[in-house]
Amino acid sequence: MTTDFDRATLSDVPFHAIVEQSVAGIYVLQDECCVYTNHTFAAIMGYTPEEMIGGHLTKFIAPHFLPEVLRLYYKRLNADPPSIHFITHLLHRDGRELLVEVHGSRILYRGRPAVIGVGIDATERLRNEEELRRSREQLQQLSAYTHRKLEEQRLSFARDVHDVLGGMLTSLKMDATRVLRRADSAELQELTRGLIALTQKTIDTVREMSEALRPSELEHLDLAAAIARELGEFSARSGVPHTLDARAPTPVRLSPKRAIALYRIFQEALTNVARHAQAARVRAALTTEGDMLMLSLEDDGLGFDPAAQGRNALGLLSMSERAREIGAEFSLDSAPGAGTRLRLRAPLL
């Protein structure tokens, strides 16, 4: 069967060749029926053009999506709007549901309104995108779970180290002190004093290990104090001086989850400065603006290209994920030779 549309296109051979050889499907709908389709669109559906022409939309649209297609069809016929771009659910000849991206517009065919459209099979692309979205959600959930379990383990280890091991060392020091009081020779007294000094040094080391695992300041949600202590230890280890602008109220009004996440991000960033930046100075700031907390860390070191990190970007990814988990905005500006600046913007309670 040759339609008026076919005759119109056949009279213009170049146009007909373009339509029939197009990698996109082209169709015309009128009276809720297909009155024209090129071979590409028919092939998407599993038909020949002749088999589709005259077929009602109910034959080609997934039943659950038919009301939406009819709604959009009449909106285009009424030029409200004249063109619409959307994903439709079509039925393949073998019964499979297809996701087809279409762009339809109102035209006049045989003197009456009709809809001409262009369609591309997007089934595989959209399903791949959905699978990728689910994978990203699962990875984000795994990351959040990993961070949560890691913090629980750090808290448990910190308490065991401080309370159990610290308590045992304190008892050892007290026993050594009693031995010193009973020592009746200079040699034994000297050995006992050395044992006491070594025990005290071990106690101090255990306390430092416990603080590194879980700063005691965070137990009281004093993020500013924890950051100040971390900066002090950084400068003591590296010899790099620092400044801290801490104009946030003390203690900062943060939930335990946000306080811990912000501290870990800052800790990771400071570790990166010590390892890679070769900085001469470090500047940090902790301020508030309305109901938001601003935390920044800036160095004047070597800098780097964030887009070229590749496998070395795991630390940046971890910081970014921690920020996302607490609803914080994370940004990092750096360039070779221009230092690095990290900024965090997190909601207060």
N, C-alpha and C positions, 0 to 999 in steps of 0.2 A: 504494500500500500504506500503510495506516494502522497505526502501531505503538502499543504500550501507552504509550510516551512521548508520542506525538502526542496520544492521547486524553486523557492526563493534563494536557497543556498546553492543549489546546483547551477543556477544561472551565473553565479560568481565562483568560478572554479578555484581561484587561490583561496578565497574565504572558506569554501567547502573543504579544501585540502587541510587547511589549518585546523578546522573544527574536528575533522575525522582523524587526524594524526596527533591531536593534542594528547599530552600525557595526563591531562586532567579530564574528568568526566564532565560532559555538558548535557543538560536536559531542559525540557520545557514542560510545564504543567499547566493544564487548563481544565476547569470543571472537575478538579480533584483527580484528574487522570493524566497519565504521561502521554504527550502528543509528539514528543521528539526526544531521542537520546542518541548520542554518538556511541561508537563501538567501545570506547574506553569506559564510559559509565555503565553500559550494559555488561561489559566483562567484569566490572567490580561486583555487580549483582549476580553474575552467573548466568546471564541471559544473552540472547542476541537482541539487537535493536528492534527487530520485527516482533519479537515476543513481548517486549515491554510496551510498545506503543498501544494505547487504548486501555492499558491496565490501570485500575483504580489504586489510589494510595494505600488502601488497606492490604493490597497484595505485597507491597514493598516496604512498609513501615512496621517496625516491631510494635505489637499491640499496646504495650505499656507506654509507648512514646507517641502514638497516633494523635491523641488530643493536643499535645504540644505542637506537633507538626501542622495540624489543621489550624490551630490558633495563629501560628506564625505565617502560614500560607495566606490567610485572609487579611492579616495585618499588611502584608506586602501588596495584596490586591487593592487594598484601600489606601496604599501609599502612606502607611503609618507604622514604620517608615517604609520607603520604597525598596530599601536594600537591608538585608539582615545576614549576619555571619554567625553561624552556630555549629555545634556538633549534633548530628542527627543519628538515630539508631535505626538502621535498615536491616531488612531480612534478605540474606543470600538465598538463592534458589534451593540450596540444600538445607535450609533452616537455621544456619548460623546467624548470629547477630553481628552486624558490622557497625563500627563507629566511623562515620564519614563526615569530614569537615566540608561544609557547604557554604556558599555565598550566593544567595538568590536575590534577584531584582525584578521589579514589576516591568512588564512590557505590554505592548498591544499585539495580539496575534489574531488574524482574521477579524480585525476590528473590535476585538473584545480583550479585556485584561487577562493577562497570563503571567506566569512566573518563569523566568529563565535562570538557571543556576549552574554553578561550577562546583564539582565535588571531587575530593581527594580521599582515598581510603586511609584513614588515620588510626585504624584498629591497633596495629602493632605498635605504632609510636605512642599512642595514648596508654596502652597497657604497659609498655616499657616505662613510661613516665610514672604511672601509678605504682609499678613495682619499685622503681627507684625512690619514690616518695615514701613508700612503706619501709624500704631498707634504711632510708635516712632516719625515719622515726625510730626504728628499732635500734640503730646505732646511737641515736641521742638518748634513748632510754637506757641502753647498755652503759653509755658514758656516765649518765647520772647515777646509775646503780653502782658503778665502779667507784666514782668519787665518794658516794655515801658510805660504801663499805670500807673504803680506804680511810676515811675520817674516823669511822667507828674503831678500826684497828689501831689507828694512831692514838686515839683516846685511850683505848685499852692498854696499849704498850706503854704510853706515857705514865698512866697510873701505876702499872706494875713496876716500871722502872723506878718511879719516884717513891712509891709506898713500900713495895716489897724489897727491891734491891737497895733502895736508899735506907730503909729501916735496918736491913741486915748490916750494911756498912756502918751505920750509926752505932749499932750494938757492938760491932767489932772495935770501933774507935773507943767506946766507953770501957770495954774490957782491956784494951791496950793502955788506957789511962790508969786503970786500977793496977795493972802490972807495973807501970812506971812508978806509982807510989810505993810499991813493995820491992822494987829493984834495989839490991844492996851492993851493986858494983857499977862502976862508971861505964864499963863496956855494955852491960845489959841496959842501962839507962839510955845510952846513945842509940842502941838498936831499937829500943822501944819508942824513943822520940821519932826515929826515922819511920817506924811503922805507923805511928800516929799521923805524921805529916803525909805519908803516902795514902793512908786511908782518907784523910781530909781531901786530898787532891782527887781521889777517886769519887768521893761524894760530890765534889764540885762538878766533875765531869758527868756524873750521872744526872745531876740537876740540869746541866746544859743540854744533855741528850733529851731529857724529858721536856724541856722548854722548846727544843727544836721540833719534837714530835707534836706538841700541843702547847702553845704559849699560854701561860697561866692567865695573862691579861684577857684572853678571849673567853675564859670561863666567866669573866665579869663583863663581857661584851665591850671591852675598852679597846677598840680597833686602833685608835690613835697611839695608845701606849705600846701595843704589839708592834706597830709599824716603826715607832721610834726606836724600840729595842732592836728590831731587825736591821734598821739602818746603822745603828751603833755597832752591831756585830759585823756588819758588812765593811764598814770603814776600818774597824780594828783588824780584820783579816786581810783586806786588800790594800790598805793605806790610801784609799781614795776618799777625800773629804765629801761630806754631804750637807745639804741644808734641807730643813723640813718646815713647810708652812702649814701648821696645823691649826686652822681657825674653826674647825668643826667643834660643836659642843661636846663636852666630856661628861659621861660616856656617850658615844654616838648611838643614836636610837636606831639600832639595827636588830633584825632577827638573828638568832644564832646561825642559821643556815647562810644568810647573806654575809655576816661578819666573817665566818670561816672561809667562804668562797673568795671574798675580796682579799683577805689576808693571803690565801694560797696563790692567787693571781699575782699579787705584789711580790710574794716570796719567789715565785718562778721568774718573774721579770728581773728581779734583783740578781738572781743566780745567773741569768743570761748576760747581764751587764758584767758580772765578775768573770765569766768564762770567755766572752767574745768581744766586748766593747773596747777594751783598752782605754777607758775613759779617764779624764783628769778630774772630773767633778760630776756629782750626781745631785739632782734637785727633785724633791718630792713635795706634794701638796695634798692636803686633806681638808676639804671645805664643804659647806652645804649651800644649796641654793633652793629656797622654798622647801619642797618635800623631797628633794633629791640630794644625794651625796656625790661629790666629785673627788676622785682619787687619781692622781697623775704621778708619773715617774719619768724623768727626763735625764739623759746623759749626753755628754759632748764627745762620745767615742767615734769608732770607725763607721758606724751605721751599716746598713745593708739594703738590698733590694727585696722587699717582702714578696714580690711576685716570682722571685727566682729561688725560693727556699727549698722547694722539692721535698725530699725526705727529711730535711732538717726542720720542717715546719711543725713537727709534732707538738713541740712546746707551745707554739702560737695557737695551734688548734685546741690544745687542752685549755689554755687560758680563755679562748673564745667560747668554748663549750661551757666552761664554768660560769662565764658571764651570762650566757643564754639561759642557763638553768635557774638563775635568780632574777631574770628579767632586767639585767643590766645592759647598757650599751657599751660596747668595747671597740676601741679604735687604736690603731698603731701606725704612727707616721715615722718613716725612716728612708734614708737614701745613702748610698756610699759616700763616706766622708762628711755626712751631715748629722751624725748622732741619731738617737732614737727617742721618741716620745710616746709613752703609753697613756691612754686616758680611759677612765671608767666612770660611768654615770649610772648610779643605782638608786632605786626607790628606798626611802626611809620607811620606818614602820608606819 
